[in-house]
Amino acid sequence: MNSKQSKLASATLGASAVVAMGAFGAASYDTSAADPPSPGPVTTSEMTTGDTITETVAPTAPQIPPATPNITTTPTSAEPG
């Protein structure tokens, strides 16, 4: 196959790919007629915020004491490692 034939084959293959992608895109763009129409905007009489908001002052010190490990050995009874 010479250079001119390979270029022609490549161009034909590329053009057919473009046509196939266009056909697939056009076919997948159409939505089904069975899809229900989208609902309109939701209307409400007034805006509500609820009554669960409570304003408090942050504590100055933590209410839970810091964790301390339960050590069962004395520092002198442990053997070096």
N, C-alpha and C positions, 0 to 999 in steps of 0.2 A: 504494500500500500504506500503510495507516495504522499508527499506532504499536502498536495492539493486535495486528495481524496480524504485524508484524515481530518483536515480542516472542515471539509464539507460534512463529514459524518459527525464531527463534534458540534457544528452549528445546527445540524438537524436534530441531534439529541437534545441540545439546549433549548431549542425552540419548542420541541414537543414537551419538554418538562415545564416550560412556562405556560403553555396551553393547558396542560393537565392541572397545574396549580391554580390557574384561573378558573377552570371548570369546577374544581373541588371547592374553591372559595365561594363561587357563586351558588353552588348547591348547599353549602353549609350556612350561608348567610340568611337564607329564607327561614323564618320561624314557622312553627306549626300553627295551623289555623285552629287547632284544638286548645291552644293556650288561652286561658282567660285573660281579659283585659286587666291592666294594673289598676288597683283601687285609687281613688282620688285622695286628696289631702284629708287628714283626720282633723275634725274640728272639735274643740272643747270649749266649755263655757268660760272657764277661768283657769289661771295657772295655780297649781297647788304645790306647796313645798313640804308639807308634813310637820309633825310636832316632835321629832326625835332629836333635835339639836339641843345639847346641854353644854354650857360654857363653864369650865372649871379652871382653877389656878393649878399650875404644875407644882408638885411637892418639891421642897427644897432639898430633902435628903431621901435616899431610897428607903422604901418601906420593908424590904426584904433584906436580912443580913447577908453579908458575903459568904460564899460557900467555902468551907474548910475541909480538907481531906481527913479521913479517919486513919491516922497513923497508929499502927499497933506495936511498932518496935521503937526502941530508943536509938538514938544515933550511935551509941557505943556498942550496942549488941549486934549490929549488922556486920557481917564479914565482908571484906573487900572482894570485889568481883571478878 
